[in-house]
Amino acid sequence: MAKHRNHAAQPEVAASIPASGAQPTPLPRKENARPSGATAPGPSPAGAAGPCPPLVAPDYLDQLLRLKAEFENYRKRVDREKPEYVRLGRAAVLAKLLPLYDLLQKAHQDVQASHNDTPLAKGMDGIFKEFDKLFREEEVAAMAPLEKPFDALQHEVFGTVDREDVPEGTVVDVLQNGFLLQDRVLRTAKVRIARKPKKEDGPATAGK
């Protein structure tokens, strides 16, 4: 029975193998077949007429040149403003020395009035010589507002005095002297200015 079964299966195998010299029957070609390794095309965007344009690489050279130009402008601005910052720092230090200078000046005047030939007076003279040297080096100059017209940029009014012998607005008394640092006001001068005396009204006319 087994032998008979094997003989019956042989014709089917032989039928699937073509005879020697015969051309093999080509397989039907599939419409959606793609070459090996090909990538499936992605969905095209709506309304796109053709392929997407290539991506543009960023212009790093242009960005670098812009950054360099901005840094150069910043450096020039700092170099231009640096002297002003130094000047402001000097002005702040010198302004703090002025109250000490005022006290020493008042003491110097008292010493000169009562102890002119004493070692104390000579010591005070030496201190003021050092102050004068420092002020010259830093281009600090004391104002001289007395008997000059009032200047709102340099003077600060602390009262008025009735005077007829000078024009109104003239500085007639200096309470605290001011100082200039080069062409700028380091400290305003505290002054009193003249004003014309008010005329007394005469007796009222009868009938008025």
C-alpha positions as CSV (number, residue, x, y, z in Angstrom):
1,M,0.0,0.0,0.0
2,A,2.9,2.4,0.9
3,K,4.6,1.8,-2.4
4,H,1.4,2.3,-4.4
5,R,0.9,5.7,-2.6
6,N,4.4,6.9,-3.5
7,H,4.0,6.1,-7.1
8,A,0.8,8.0,-7.2
9,A,2.4,11.3,-5.9
10,Q,5.3,11.3,-8.4
11,P,3.2,12.5,-11.4
12,E,2.1,15.6,-9.5
13,V,5.8,16.6,-8.8
14,A,6.8,16.0,-12.3
15,A,4.0,18.1,-13.6
16,S,5.3,21.2,-11.7
17,I,8.8,20.9,-13.2
18,P,9.0,22.0,-16.9
19,A,10.5,19.8,-19.4
20,S,14.1,20.2,-20.4
21,G,14.7,23.1,-22.9
22,A,11.3,24.7,-22.2
23,Q,11.1,28.4,-21.2
24,P,9.8,29.1,-17.6
25,T,6.5,30.8,-17.3
26,P,7.0,34.4,-16.1
27,L,5.3,35.4,-12.9
28,P,2.6,38.1,-13.2
29,R,4.1,41.6,-12.5
30,K,2.6,43.6,-9.6
31,E,1.7,47.2,-10.2
32,N,2.9,48.4,-6.8
33,A,6.2,46.6,-6.9
34,R,9.3,48.8,-6.1
35,P,13.0,48.1,-6.5
36,S,14.8,46.7,-3.5
37,G,16.0,49.5,-1.1
38,A,13.6,52.2,-2.6
39,T,11.8,54.4,-0.1
40,A,8.1,54.8,-0.2
41,P,7.2,58.3,-1.3
42,G,5.6,60.3,1.5
43,P,2.3,62.1,1.1
44,S,2.7,65.2,-0.9
45,P,1.4,68.4,0.8
46,A,-2.0,69.6,-0.3
47,G,-1.8,71.9,-3.3
48,A,1.9,71.2,-3.9
49,A,2.6,71.2,-7.6
50,G,6.1,69.7,-7.4
51,P,8.8,68.4,-5.0
52,C,9.6,70.4,-1.8
53,P,12.5,73.0,-2.2
54,P,15.8,72.0,-0.6
55,L,16.5,73.4,2.9
56,V,18.8,76.5,3.0
57,A,21.7,76.2,5.4
58,P,22.1,79.2,7.8
59,D,24.7,81.8,6.9
60,Y,27.0,81.4,9.9
61,L,29.6,83.8,8.3
62,D,27.1,86.6,8.1
63,Q,26.0,86.0,11.7
64,L,29.7,86.1,12.8
65,L,30.4,89.3,11.0
66,R,27.3,91.0,12.6
67,L,28.4,89.8,16.0
68,K,31.9,91.1,15.4
69,A,30.5,94.5,14.4
70,E,28.3,94.8,17.4
71,F,31.3,93.9,19.7
72,E,33.4,96.6,18.0
73,N,30.7,99.2,18.6
74,Y,30.4,98.2,22.2
75,R,34.2,98.4,22.7
76,K,34.3,101.9,21.1
77,R,31.5,103.1,23.3
78,V,33.2,101.8,26.5
79,D,36.5,103.4,25.5
80,R,34.6,106.7,24.8
81,E,32.8,106.6,28.2
82,K,35.7,105.4,30.3
83,P,37.2,108.8,30.9
84,E,33.8,110.1,32.0
85,Y,33.5,107.3,34.5
86,V,37.0,108.0,35.9
87,R,36.1,111.7,36.1
88,L,32.9,111.0,38.0
89,G,34.8,108.8,40.4
90,R,37.4,111.6,41.0
91,A,34.6,114.1,41.5
92,A,32.9,111.9,44.2
93,V,36.2,111.6,46.2
94,L,37.0,115.3,45.9
95,A,33.5,116.3,47.0
96,K,34.0,114.3,50.2
97,L,37.2,116.2,51.0
98,L,35.5,119.6,50.7
99,P,33.8,119.6,54.2
100,L,37.2,118.7,55.8
101,Y,38.8,121.5,53.8
102,D,36.1,123.9,55.1
103,L,36.8,123.0,58.8
104,L,40.6,123.3,58.3
105,Q,40.2,126.6,56.6
106,K,38.2,128.0,59.5
107,A,40.7,126.7,62.0
108,H,43.5,128.2,59.9
109,Q,41.9,131.6,60.0
110,D,41.6,131.4,63.8
111,V,45.2,130.3,64.2
112,Q,46.5,133.1,61.9
113,A,44.5,135.7,63.9
114,S,45.8,134.7,67.3
115,H,48.9,132.4,66.9
116,N,50.6,133.7,63.8
117,D,54.2,132.8,64.7
118,T,53.6,129.5,66.5
119,P,54.4,126.0,65.3
120,L,50.7,125.3,65.0
121,A,50.3,128.1,62.5
122,K,53.2,126.8,60.5
123,G,51.7,123.3,60.6
124,M,48.4,124.6,59.3
125,D,50.2,126.4,56.5
126,G,51.8,123.1,55.5
127,I,48.4,121.4,55.4
128,F,46.9,124.0,53.1
129,K,49.9,123.9,50.8
130,E,49.2,120.2,50.3
131,F,45.6,120.9,49.7
132,D,46.5,123.5,47.1
133,K,48.8,121.1,45.4
134,L,46.1,118.4,45.3
135,F,43.6,120.9,43.9
136,R,46.0,122.0,41.2
137,E,46.8,118.5,40.1
138,E,43.0,117.5,40.0
139,E,42.1,120.9,38.3
140,V,39.9,121.9,41.2
141,A,39.4,125.7,41.6
142,A,37.5,127.7,44.2
143,M,34.8,130.0,43.0
144,A,34.9,133.7,43.7
145,P,31.2,134.7,43.7
146,L,31.4,137.8,45.9
147,E,30.1,141.0,44.2
148,K,29.3,139.0,41.1
149,P,25.8,138.6,39.5
150,F,23.9,135.6,40.8
151,D,24.3,132.5,38.6
152,A,21.7,129.8,39.2
153,L,24.1,127.1,37.9
154,Q,26.8,127.9,40.4
155,H,25.1,129.6,43.3
156,E,22.5,128.6,45.8
157,V,20.6,131.4,47.5
158,F,20.2,131.3,51.3
159,G,18.8,134.8,51.8
160,T,18.7,138.3,50.6
161,V,20.1,141.6,51.9
162,D,18.6,145.1,51.3
163,R,21.3,147.0,49.5
164,E,21.0,150.2,47.4
165,D,24.7,150.5,46.5
166,V,24.8,147.4,44.3
167,P,22.6,146.1,41.5
168,E,19.8,143.7,42.6
169,G,20.8,140.1,42.4
170,T,24.5,140.7,43.2
171,V,26.2,138.3,45.6
172,V,26.9,140.3,48.7
173,D,27.7,137.5,51.2
174,V,29.3,134.0,50.8
175,L,28.2,131.5,53.5
176,Q,30.0,128.6,51.9
177,N,32.3,128.8,48.9
178,G,31.8,126.6,45.9
179,F,34.3,124.7,43.7
180,L,34.7,123.8,40.1
181,L,36.2,120.6,38.7
182,Q,37.6,121.7,35.3
183,D,34.5,123.2,33.7
184,R,31.9,121.5,35.9
185,V,30.4,122.5,39.2
186,L,31.8,120.3,42.0
187,R,29.9,122.1,44.7
188,T,27.6,125.1,44.5
189,A,28.3,128.2,46.5
190,K,25.8,129.1,49.3
191,V,25.3,132.9,49.0
192,R,23.1,135.8,49.9
193,I,22.2,138.3,47.2
194,A,21.2,142.0,47.2
195,R,17.7,143.3,46.7
196,K,16.3,146.8,46.5
197,P,14.7,148.0,49.7
198,K,11.0,148.3,49.6
199,K,9.8,151.9,49.5
200,E,7.4,152.9,52.3
201,D,4.0,153.9,51.1
202,G,3.3,157.6,51.8
203,P,0.2,158.8,53.8
204,A,-3.0,158.2,52.1
205,T,-4.5,161.1,50.2
206,A,-7.6,162.6,51.8
207,G,-10.8,161.6,50.3
208,K,-9.4,158.3,49.1
